[in-house]
Amino acid sequence: MESLSLSNQFLIAMPNMADPLFAKSLIYLCEHGEHGAMGLIVNKPSGVAMAQLFDQIDLPLDDEDLRASQVFFGGPVQPDRGFVLHRPVCNWQSSLLVTDDIALTTSKDVLIAVSEGKGPASMLVTLGYAGWASGQLEEEIAANGWLTAPADTGIIFSLAPELRYAAALSSLGFDPSLLCGDIGHA
């Protein structure tokens, strides 16, 4: 039986998530298949400003709004590596096409374009990503660790980070305080 891909979906941490790295996390899944899954936490600023990141990689960044914007904690895997979730797709050297309109790029050329004022219209930059081995994410979902919901790019690119988790939860159409973390067996 072919499994359903959760690419281009939100993973919403259950309210009772105990792991401090993932508690109240909203993750955008970029890839999900037989070899596992990978996504980016999109609601946890890292405390690093884009100005610091661009200074560190020796690129100028003159746009004051961009300089002040936050780099996000994308997850615990490869926390020293940058990931750029963006739209439109464009032609960067190392990009994973998530949808016809959204891509994940890991090559420096996208940041060079940003420094030249030619970057993508919308982007979210993270350090690190969240990853799952084959079958691991499905087990965590079955154990009531995560809710899934269709991704909404407006939540990722237009809402303030502190509003994203609640907005994704409310998109499910029920009150999350009514959720129970226990697993029942009949």
C-alpha positions as CSV (number, residue, x, y, z in Angstrom):
1,M,0.0,0.0,0.0
2,E,1.4,3.4,-1.0
3,S,1.6,5.8,2.0
4,L,0.2,9.3,1.8
5,S,2.9,12.0,1.5
6,L,2.7,14.8,4.1
7,S,4.9,17.2,2.0
8,N,3.5,20.7,2.0
9,Q,1.6,20.0,5.2
10,F,1.9,21.5,8.7
11,L,2.9,19.4,11.6
12,I,1.4,21.0,14.7
13,A,2.9,19.8,18.1
14,M,0.2,18.5,20.4
15,P,-0.4,20.9,23.3
16,N,1.0,18.2,25.7
17,M,4.3,17.8,23.7
18,A,7.0,17.3,26.4
19,D,10.1,17.7,24.2
20,P,11.3,21.3,24.7
21,L,12.7,21.5,21.2
22,F,9.4,20.8,19.7
23,A,6.8,22.0,22.3
24,K,4.4,24.5,20.6
25,S,6.2,24.0,17.3
26,L,4.7,24.5,13.9
27,I,6.7,22.6,11.3
28,Y,6.3,23.0,7.5
29,L,7.1,19.6,6.0
30,C,9.2,20.0,2.9
31,E,9.7,16.3,2.1
32,H,8.0,13.1,3.3
33,G,8.4,9.6,1.7
34,E,9.6,6.1,2.2
35,H,13.1,7.3,3.4
36,G,11.7,9.6,6.1
37,A,10.7,13.2,6.4
38,M,12.2,16.7,6.8
39,G,10.8,20.0,7.6
40,L,11.4,23.4,9.2
41,I,10.1,24.8,12.4
42,V,8.6,28.1,11.2
43,N,7.6,29.7,14.5
44,K,10.7,29.8,16.6
45,P,13.1,32.7,16.1
46,S,16.7,31.8,16.8
47,G,17.8,35.1,18.3
48,V,20.1,35.6,15.3
49,A,19.2,38.6,13.2
50,M,19.6,38.4,9.4
51,A,22.2,41.2,9.7
52,Q,24.4,38.8,11.8
53,L,24.0,35.9,9.4
54,F,24.9,38.1,6.4
55,D,27.9,39.6,8.2
56,Q,29.1,36.0,9.1
57,I,29.0,34.9,5.4
58,D,30.6,38.2,4.3
59,L,27.6,39.5,2.2
60,P,26.3,43.0,2.4
61,L,22.6,43.4,3.4
62,D,21.4,47.0,3.0
63,D,17.6,46.5,3.4
64,E,17.0,47.6,7.0
65,D,13.8,45.5,7.3
66,L,15.6,42.4,6.2
67,R,18.6,43.2,8.5
68,A,16.3,43.3,11.5
69,S,14.4,40.2,10.6
70,Q,15.0,37.0,12.4
71,V,16.7,33.8,11.3
72,F,14.6,30.9,12.7
73,F,15.6,27.7,14.6
74,G,14.5,25.2,11.9
75,G,15.3,22.1,14.0
76,P,18.0,20.2,15.8
77,V,19.6,18.6,12.7
78,Q,22.5,20.5,11.1
79,P,22.0,23.6,13.3
80,D,25.0,25.3,11.7
81,R,23.6,25.0,8.2
82,G,21.2,27.5,6.6
83,F,18.0,26.7,4.8
84,V,15.9,29.2,2.9
85,L,12.1,28.4,2.4
86,H,10.9,30.8,-0.3
87,R,8.5,31.7,-3.0
88,P,8.5,32.0,-6.0
89,V,10.7,29.0,-6.8
90,C,13.4,30.6,-9.1
91,N,16.5,28.8,-10.3
92,W,18.9,28.4,-7.4
93,Q,21.7,25.8,-7.4
94,S,20.5,23.5,-4.7
95,S,16.7,23.7,-4.3
96,L,14.1,21.1,-3.4
97,L,10.8,21.9,-5.1
98,V,8.1,21.4,-2.5
99,T,5.2,22.8,-4.6
100,D,5.0,24.7,-7.9
101,D,5.3,27.9,-5.8
102,I,7.5,27.0,-2.8
103,A,11.1,25.7,-2.7
104,L,13.7,25.0,-0.1
105,T,17.2,26.2,-1.1
106,T,20.4,25.4,0.7
107,S,22.9,27.0,-1.7
108,K,24.5,30.4,-1.0
109,D,23.4,31.8,-4.4
110,V,19.9,32.6,-3.0
111,L,21.5,34.6,-0.2
112,I,23.8,36.4,-2.7
113,A,20.7,37.3,-4.7
114,V,19.0,38.6,-1.5
115,S,22.1,40.8,-0.7
116,E,21.8,42.2,-4.3
117,G,18.1,43.0,-3.8
118,K,17.2,40.2,-6.3
119,G,16.0,37.6,-3.8
120,P,12.7,35.8,-3.6
121,A,9.5,37.8,-2.8
122,S,8.9,35.8,0.4
123,M,11.4,33.8,2.4
124,L,12.0,32.3,5.8
125,V,15.7,31.5,6.7
126,T,16.4,28.9,9.3
127,L,19.4,27.3,10.9
128,G,18.9,23.6,11.1
129,Y,16.0,21.4,10.2
130,A,13.8,18.7,11.8
131,G,14.2,15.2,10.4
132,W,12.7,11.8,10.9
133,A,13.9,8.4,9.8
134,S,11.7,6.1,7.7
135,G,8.4,5.4,9.6
136,Q,9.4,7.5,12.6
137,L,7.1,10.5,11.9
138,E,4.2,8.1,11.3
139,E,4.8,6.5,14.7
140,E,4.9,9.9,16.4
141,I,1.6,10.9,14.7
142,A,0.0,7.6,15.7
143,A,1.2,8.2,19.3
144,N,-0.6,11.6,19.4
145,G,2.6,13.6,19.2
146,W,1.5,15.7,16.2
147,L,-1.5,17.0,14.3
148,T,-1.4,17.6,10.6
149,A,-3.1,20.3,8.6
150,P,-2.9,21.7,5.1
151,A,-0.1,24.2,4.9
152,D,-1.0,27.9,4.5
153,T,1.7,30.1,3.1
154,G,0.0,33.1,4.6
155,I,0.7,31.7,8.1
156,I,4.4,31.1,7.2
157,F,5.2,34.3,5.3
158,S,2.6,36.9,6.6
159,L,2.0,36.3,10.3
160,A,4.2,37.2,13.1
161,P,6.1,34.1,14.5
162,E,4.3,34.1,17.8
163,L,0.9,33.9,16.0
164,R,1.7,31.0,13.7
165,Y,1.1,28.1,16.0
166,A,-2.3,29.3,17.1
167,A,-3.3,30.2,13.6
168,A,-2.4,26.7,12.3
169,L,-4.3,25.1,15.3
170,S,-7.4,27.2,14.6
171,S,-7.3,26.2,10.9
172,L,-8.3,22.7,12.1
173,G,-11.7,24.0,13.2
174,F,-11.9,22.8,16.8
175,D,-10.7,23.9,20.3
176,P,-7.3,22.4,20.9
177,S,-7.8,22.6,24.7
178,L,-10.3,19.7,24.2
179,L,-7.5,17.4,23.0
180,C,-6.3,14.6,25.1
181,G,-2.8,13.2,24.8
182,D,-3.8,9.7,26.0
183,I,-4.1,6.9,23.6
184,G,-7.2,4.7,24.1
185,H,-7.7,1.1,23.3
186,A,-11.2,-0.4,23.0
